[in-house]
Amino acid sequence: MRKLFLRSFAIAFVAFALLFALEYFVEWRRLGSPGPSATSWAGVNNAKLVDVLSPMARAYNNVLAMLIATIGLALPLTANMHTPKLIEMFLQDRINRYVLSFITLGAAHTLWVDYMIGPQFAPTWAIAISVYLAMIGWALLIPYFFYVVRFVDPSRLLIRLREDAIRIVHKVADRVRDPMEAQTALSVRIGQIGTVIIKSLERNDRDVAAEGSWALKVLLDHYAKHKTRMPKEWFVVDRADFVGLSDEALEMLSENKTWFEMRCLLQLEHGFLRALHGASDTVSTFSDAMRVIGVRAVEHHDEQALRLAIRFFNNYLREAIKAGNLRAVYDVFHQYRRLGRELVDRPELLREVGRHFSYYAGMARTYGMVFAPQLAIFDLGFVTRRAFERASPAGADLLREVLSLPHRTGSDVHSMAVKAKLILGGFFVGNKLAAEAELVRKNLADVDAVEIERAETELLAADRSFFEVTDRQLNLEYVPPERREPLRRFCASLPRS
């Protein structure tokens, strides 16, 4: 934004200078190219010089008043809408300080030159400087006005906070800034991003909320590249950094070296909770960002950051279930499943994810959300198939978790759960995994033939696209053509009663 301002100012100044110089040149040639004495009042009528500078002084004062009025109105209003720290950021910005100081100096200088002019005293150099300063000041006016408007734009505010935080990380990694002092400064920047997210959701400003969540993701991406270079003091936190956490929690944060990730993910969780209870259509913004952060932790081989992301996913599921928000549960399970897909080479973590799916499916059932556990079976079934495709040691444990999820309550058969297990059974038949297919077959032994036939017919007829618009859009019951014949064979092998 500063580069844009400087470029705009340069263009405006050159345009002003060329226009005024051309106008002067045309008139100078038209009047026969007079000498310097013919174009100056100095020594002829010095009072006229005051008359020339007086309108300039008034114009300067008007420009200064207009800028101060614009800033005085726009800045507090925007700060109230997004973050009170905006005022501090505005005053710390070099462009704002330089421009306001320059305009003020120009206005004062013109008055001073007016005062200096006397009957026998014509300060021609000072007058020329006043004119040139006025040209620069007026050339600054329009670019600076747009700079101020952009400055208070929430999208630019997020970029500024993110870039400021990145600079702090760089300085600590390069050993040019005290780690403990930088911790406090960085926590403030991250908290401001979280405040912008929350206040945006309060006004249903979905775009800014999404930009804020992505800013945190970008910040974590950058931090991961420098984490190994950070001094050991950087990773030590105390109660002032995380008010409310127990001594044991603070100790674990220091040991795991995840205080920075915790700070960022807490802001995402605050946004998720606000979206959950006010703008539920934006829930996917935060669950998707959390999934991407988890995937990046996998890529950077940061075990503790990955485990922290998984724990926050569990928080999301818990809060969505407590709120009874099926749409949020549906979305978080989907993103959790996508993260689980990236963990097939980490069997221990994959087993944990399987247990979490089973636990929160049971929690949803306790809260009366009958449909949510069936979603969990579909998504956990997907992760299980991926594990067997990659011959992951966690495959058997994931299958056990899937089969532990009930497909009936008393005499009430949950058709979607039955379909999810049929799809899994067909997968095992298609991949010649007879023992696993037999486990699924035994698990479905209490489902009568009519239910099996109905489920098989609906699965084979399901379109790839769901008949409503959803975040996934893919029909959970869709079976690709190459897997339909194994599904038929598996269904045919089930006992008929």
C-alpha positions in Angstrom: 0.0 0.0 0.0 2.9 2.4 0.7 4.4 1.6 -2.7 1.0 2.4 -4.3 0.9 5.7 -2.4 4.4 6.7 -3.5 3.7 5.8 -7.1 0.5 7.7 -7.1 2.2 10.7 -5.5 5.0 10.7 -8.0 2.5 10.5 -10.9 0.5 13.4 -9.4 3.5 15.6 -8.8 5.0 15.0 -12.3 1.6 15.7 -13.8 1.2 18.9 -11.8 4.7 20.1 -12.7 4.4 19.3 -16.4 1.0 21.0 -16.6 2.1 24.2 -14.8 5.4 24.3 -16.6 3.7 24.0 -20.0 1.2 26.7 -19.1 4.0 29.0 -18.0 6.1 28.3 -21.1 3.2 29.0 -23.5 2.4 32.3 -21.8 6.1 33.2 -21.6 6.6 32.6 -25.4 3.3 34.5 -26.2 4.5 37.6 -24.3 7.9 37.7 -26.1 10.1 35.7 -23.7 10.4 38.4 -21.0 13.3 38.4 -18.5 13.2 37.6 -14.8 12.6 41.1 -13.7 9.3 41.3 -15.8 7.9 38.3 -14.0 8.6 39.2 -10.4 7.1 41.7 -7.9 10.2 41.7 -5.8 11.5 45.2 -5.3 8.6 46.7 -7.3 5.6 46.0 -5.2 6.5 43.8 -2.2 2.9 44.0 -0.8 1.7 42.1 -3.9 3.9 39.1 -2.8 1.8 39.0 0.4 -1.4 39.0 -1.7 0.0 36.1 -3.7 0.9 34.0 -0.7 -2.2 34.7 1.4 -4.6 32.5 -0.7 -1.9 29.8 -0.6 -1.9 30.0 3.2 -5.7 29.7 3.2 -5.6 26.8 0.8 -3.0 25.0 3.0 -5.2 25.5 6.1 -8.2 24.1 4.2 -6.3 21.1 3.1 -5.0 20.5 6.6 -8.5 21.0 8.1 -10.0 18.6 5.5 -7.4 15.9 6.2 -7.8 16.2 10.0 -11.6 16.1 9.6 -11.5 13.0 7.4 -9.1 11.2 9.7 -11.0 12.3 12.8 -14.2 10.9 11.5 -13.1 7.8 9.6 -10.5 6.5 12.1 -12.6 6.3 15.3 -15.6 4.9 13.4 -13.5 2.2 11.8 -11.6 1.5 15.0 -15.0 1.0 16.8 -16.0 -1.5 14.0 -12.9 -3.5 13.9 -10.2 -3.0 16.6 -9.3 0.0 18.9 -5.7 -0.7 18.1 -6.3 0.8 14.6 -5.7 4.3 16.1 -2.3 3.3 17.5 -1.4 1.7 14.1 -2.4 4.8 12.3 -0.2 7.0 14.4 2.7 4.7 14.2 2.6 4.5 10.4 5.4 6.5 8.8 3.4 7.7 5.8 0.7 9.2 8.0 3.3 11.0 10.2 5.3 12.3 7.3 2.4 13.6 5.3 0.6 15.3 8.2 3.9 16.8 9.3 4.7 18.0 5.8 1.3 19.7 5.3 1.5 21.4 8.7 5.1 22.6 8.0 4.0 23.9 4.6 1.1 25.9 6.1 3.3 27.3 8.8 6.1 28.1 6.3 3.8 30.1 4.1 2.6 32.2 7.0 6.2 32.8 8.1 7.2 34.0 4.6 4.2 36.3 4.5 5.5 37.7 7.8 9.0 38.2 6.5 8.1 40.3 3.5 8.6 44.0 4.0 8.6 47.2 2.0 12.4 46.8 1.3 12.7 43.0 1.9 11.6 40.4 -0.7 12.7 36.9 0.4 12.5 35.4 -3.2 14.1 32.1 -2.2 11.7 31.5 0.6 8.8 32.5 -1.6 9.9 30.0 -4.3 10.3 27.3 -1.6 6.7 28.1 -0.4 5.4 27.7 -4.0 7.2 24.4 -4.5 6.1 23.1 -1.1 2.5 24.0 -2.0 2.7 22.1 -5.3 4.1 19.1 -3.5 1.4 19.4 -0.8 -1.5 19.6 -3.3 0.0 16.7 -5.3 0.0 14.7 -2.1 -3.6 15.4 -1.4 -5.4 12.9 -3.6 -2.9 10.0 -3.2 -3.0 10.5 0.6 -6.7 10.6 0.7 -6.9 7.3 -1.0 -4.1 6.0 1.2 -6.2 6.9 4.3 -9.3 5.2 2.9 -7.3 2.1 2.1 -5.6 2.2 5.5 -9.0 1.9 7.4 -10.2 -0.9 5.0 -10.4 -4.1 7.1 -8.8 -6.2 4.4 -5.8 -3.9 4.4 -5.8 -3.8 8.2 -5.5 -7.6 8.2 -2.6 -7.6 5.8 -0.9 -4.9 7.8 -1.3 -6.9 11.0 -0.1 -10.1 9.3 3.0 -8.5 7.7 3.8 -6.8 11.0 3.7 -10.1 12.8 5.9 -11.7 10.1 8.5 -9.0 10.6 8.5 -9.7 14.3 9.1 -13.4 13.7 11.9 -12.6 11.3 13.7 -10.3 13.8 13.5 -12.9 16.5 14.8 -15.6 14.2 17.6 -13.3 13.2 18.4 -12.6 16.9 17.8 -8.8 16.5 14.9 -8.6 18.8 14.4 -9.7 22.4 12.3 -12.9 22.4 10.3 -12.1 25.5 9.4 -8.6 24.4 8.5 -10.0 20.9 6.2 -12.6 22.4 4.0 -9.8 23.9 4.1 -7.7 20.7 3.2 -10.7 18.5 0.4 -11.8 20.9 -1.1 -8.4 20.5 -1.0 -8.6 16.7 -2.6 -12.0 16.7 -5.3 -10.9 19.1 -6.1 -8.0 16.9 -6.6 -10.3 13.9 -9.0 -12.3 16.1 -10.9 -9.2 17.1 -11.3 -8.2 13.5 -12.7 -11.7 12.7 -15.2 -11.6 15.6 -16.4 -8.0 14.9 -16.8 -8.9 11.2 -19.0 -11.8 12.1 -21.1 -9.6 14.3 -21.8 -7.5 11.2 -22.2 -10.6 8.9 -19.1 -9.5 7.0 -18.2 -13.0 5.8 -15.5 -11.9 3.4 -13.4 -10.1 6.0 -13.9 -13.1 8.5 -12.6 -15.4 5.8 -9.6 -13.1 5.1 -8.8 -13.0 8.8 -8.8 -16.8 9.2 -6.6 -17.1 6.1 -4.3 -14.4 7.5 -3.7 -16.7 10.6 -3.1 -19.6 8.3 -0.5 -17.7 6.3 1.1 -16.5 9.5 1.5 -20.1 10.7 2.9 -21.1 7.4 5.6 -18.5 7.6 6.3 -19.3 11.2 6.8 -23.0 10.5 9.7 -22.1 8.1 11.5 -20.2 10.9 10.5 -22.2 13.9 13.7 -24.2 14.1 15.7 -21.0 14.1 14.0 -19.4 17.1 15.9 -19.1 20.3 15.0 -21.4 23.2 13.7 -18.4 25.3 11.1 -17.9 22.6 9.2 -21.1 23.5 8.9 -20.4 27.3 5.6 -18.9 28.3 4.1 -17.9 31.6 0.7 -17.0 33.0 0.7 -13.5 31.6 0.7 -15.0 28.1 -2.3 -17.3 28.6 -4.4 -16.1 31.5 -6.6 -18.9 32.8 -4.4 -21.9 31.8 -3.2 -24.1 34.6 0.5 -24.4 35.5 0.5 -27.9 33.9 -1.0 -26.5 30.7 1.7 -23.8 30.5 4.4 -26.3 31.2 3.1 -28.5 28.3 3.0 -25.5 26.0 6.6 -24.7 26.8 7.7 -28.4 26.4 5.8 -28.8 23.1 7.0 -25.5 21.7 3.5 -24.7 20.5 2.5 -21.4 22.3 2.5 -19.5 19.0 0.3 -22.1 17.3 -2.0 -22.1 20.3 -2.4 -18.4 20.2 -3.4 -18.4 16.5 -5.7 -21.5 16.8 -7.5 -19.9 19.7 -8.4 -17.0 17.5 -9.8 -19.4 14.9 -11.7 -21.1 17.6 -13.2 -17.8 18.8 -14.3 -17.1 15.3 -15.8 -20.6 14.9 -17.8 -20.2 18.1 -19.1 -16.9 17.0 -20.0 -18.3 13.6 -21.6 -21.3 15.2 -24.1 -19.2 17.2 -24.6 -16.3 14.7 -23.4 -17.0 11.2 -23.4 -20.7 10.8 -22.9 -20.6 7.0 -19.3 -19.4 7.8 -18.4 -22.3 9.9 -16.7 -24.0 7.0 -14.3 -21.0 6.7 -12.8 -21.9 10.1 -12.9 -25.7 9.8 -11.3 -25.6 6.4 -8.5 -23.3 7.7 -7.9 -25.6 10.6 -7.7 -28.6 8.2 -5.1 -26.7 6.0 -3.1 -25.8 9.1 -3.1 -29.5 10.1 -2.0 -30.6 6.6 0.8 -28.0 6.7 2.0 -29.4 10.1 2.1 -32.8 8.4 4.3 -31.4 5.6 6.6 -29.7 8.1 6.8 -32.9 10.2 5.7 -30.9 13.3 4.2 -33.6 15.4 3.1 -31.3 18.3 1.5 -28.7 16.0 -0.4 -31.4 14.2 -1.7 -32.9 17.5 -2.7 -29.4 18.6 -4.7 -29.0 15.4 -6.4 -32.4 16.0 -7.4 -31.3 19.5 -8.9 -28.1 18.1 -10.9 -30.2 15.6 -12.2 -32.1 18.6 -13.2 -28.8 20.2 -15.1 -27.9 17.1 -17.0 -31.1 17.1 -17.9 -30.8 20.8 -19.2 -27.3 20.4 -21.1 -28.0 17.2 -22.8 -31.0 18.9 -23.6 -29.1 22.1 -25.2 -26.3 19.9 -27.2 -29.0 18.0 -25.9 -27.5 14.8 -26.1 -30.4 12.3 -24.7 -28.3 9.5 -21.6 -27.5 11.5 -21.2 -31.2 12.6 -21.5 -32.2 8.9 -18.9 -29.7 7.8 -16.4 -30.4 10.6 -16.6 -34.2 10.1 -15.9 -33.6 6.4 -12.8 -31.5 7.1 -11.7 -33.9 9.8 -12.0 -36.7 7.3 -9.9 -34.8 4.8 -7.2 -34.3 7.5 -7.4 -38.0 8.4 -6.7 -38.9 4.7 -3.3 -37.2 5.1 -2.4 -39.3 8.1 -2.3 -42.7 6.6 1.5 -42.8 7.1 1.1 -42.0 10.8 -0.8 -45.0 12.2 -0.8 -43.9 15.8 -2.4 -40.6 15.0 -4.8 -42.3 12.6 -5.9 -44.6 15.3 -6.5 -41.6 17.6 -8.6 -39.9 14.9 -10.7 -43.1 14.5 -11.3 -43.1 18.3 -12.3 -39.4 18.2 -14.8 -40.1 15.4 -16.4 -42.9 17.4 -16.4 -40.8 20.6 -18.1 -37.7 19.1 -20.6 -39.9 17.2 -21.6 -41.3 20.5 -21.8 -37.8 22.0 -24.0 -36.7 19.1 -26.3 -39.6 19.8 -26.5 -38.6 23.5 -27.5 -35.1 22.4 -30.3 -36.5 20.3 -28.6 -35.9 16.9 -29.5 -39.2 15.2 -28.3 -38.1 11.8 -24.8 -37.0 13.0 -23.5 -40.5 14.0 -24.5 -41.8 10.6 -22.4 -39.0 9.0 -19.5 -40.1 11.2 -19.8 -43.7 9.9 -19.6 -42.5 6.3 -16.5 -40.3 7.0 -14.8 -42.8 9.2 -15.5 -45.5 6.5 -13.7 -43.2 4.0 -10.7 -42.9 6.2 -10.7 -46.7 6.8 -10.7 -47.4 3.0 -7.8 -45.0 2.5 -5.9 -46.8 5.3 -6.4 -50.2 3.7 -5.5 -48.8 0.2 -2.1 -47.7 1.7 -1.7 -50.8 3.8 -1.6 -48.8 7.0 -1.2 -50.7 10.2 -4.1 -48.6 11.6 -6.5 -50.1 9.2 -7.8 -53.0 11.4 -8.3 -50.6 14.4 -10.2 -48.1 12.2 -12.4 -50.9 10.9 -13.1 -51.9 14.5 -14.2 -48.3 15.3 -16.5 -48.2 12.3 -18.2 -51.5 13.2 -18.6 -50.4 16.8 -20.9 -47.6 15.6 -24.5 -48.8 15.8 -26.6 -49.1 12.7 -29.9 -49.6 14.6 -31.6 -48.6 17.8 -33.9 -51.3 19.0 -36.2 -52.0 16.0 -35.2 -48.8 14.3 -32.7 -49.4 11.5 -30.5 -46.5 10.5 -30.5 -46.8 6.8 -27.5 -44.5 6.2 -25.3 -46.4 8.7 -26.3 -49.6 6.9 -25.3 -48.1 3.6 -22.0 -46.9 4.9 -21.1 -50.4 6.1 -22.3 -52.0 2.8 -20.0 -49.6 0.9 -17.2 -50.7 3.2 -18.0 -54.4 2.7 -18.1 -53.9 -1.1 -14.7 -52.3 -0.9 -13.2 -55.2 0.9 -14.7 -57.7 -1.6 -13.3 -55.7 -4.5 -9.8 -55.7 -2.9 -9.9 -59.4 -2.0 -9.8 -58.7 1.7 -12.0 -61.7 2.7 -11.4 -61.5 6.5 -12.3 -57.9 6.7 -15.4 -58.4 4.5 -16.5 -61.2 6.8 -16.2 -58.9 9.8 -18.6 -56.4 8.1 -20.9 -59.3 7.1 -21.2 -60.5 10.7 -21.8 -56.9 11.9 -24.8 -56.6 9.6 -26.2 -60.0 10.5 -29.1 -58.4 12.4 -30.3 -56.4 9.4 -33.1 -58.2 7.5 -33.0 -58.9 3.8 -35.6 -56.2 3.0 -33.5 -53.5 4.5 -30.4 -54.8 2.7 -32.1 -54.9 -0.7 -33.5 -51.5 -0.2 -30.1 -50.1 0.8 -28.4 -51.9 -2.2 -30.9 -50.5 -4.7 -30.6 -47.0 -3.4 -26.8 -47.1 -3.4 -26.6 -48.4 -6.9 -29.0 -45.7 -8.1 -27.4 -42.8 -6.3 -26.2 -39.9 -8.4 -22.7 -38.5 -7.9 -24.1 -35.1 -7.1 -26.4 -34.7 -4.0 -29.9 -33.5 -4.8 -29.4 -30.4 -2.6 -26.7 -27.8 -2.5 -24.2 -28.6 0.3 -20.6 -27.8 1.1 -19.5 -31.2 0.0 -22.0 -31.6 -2.9 -20.8 -35.1 -3.4 -23.5 -37.6 -2.5 -22.3 -39.7 0.4 -24.2 -42.7 -1.0 -22.6 -42.5 -4.4 -20.7 -45.6 -5.5 -18.3 -45.3 -8.5 -19.1 -47.6 -11.4 -16.0 -49.7 -10.8 -17.0 -50.5 -7.3 -20.6 -51.4 -7.9 -20.1 -55.1 -8.9 -18.1 -55.8 -5.7 -20.9 -54.1 -3.8 -23.5 -56.4 -5.4 -21.4 -59.5 -4.6 -21.0 -58.4 -1.0 -24.8 -57.7 -0.6 -25.5 -61.1 -2.2 -23.2 -62.8 0.3 -25.2 -61.5 3.3 -27.5 -64.0 5.0 -31.2 -63.7 3.9 -33.8 -64.1 6.5 
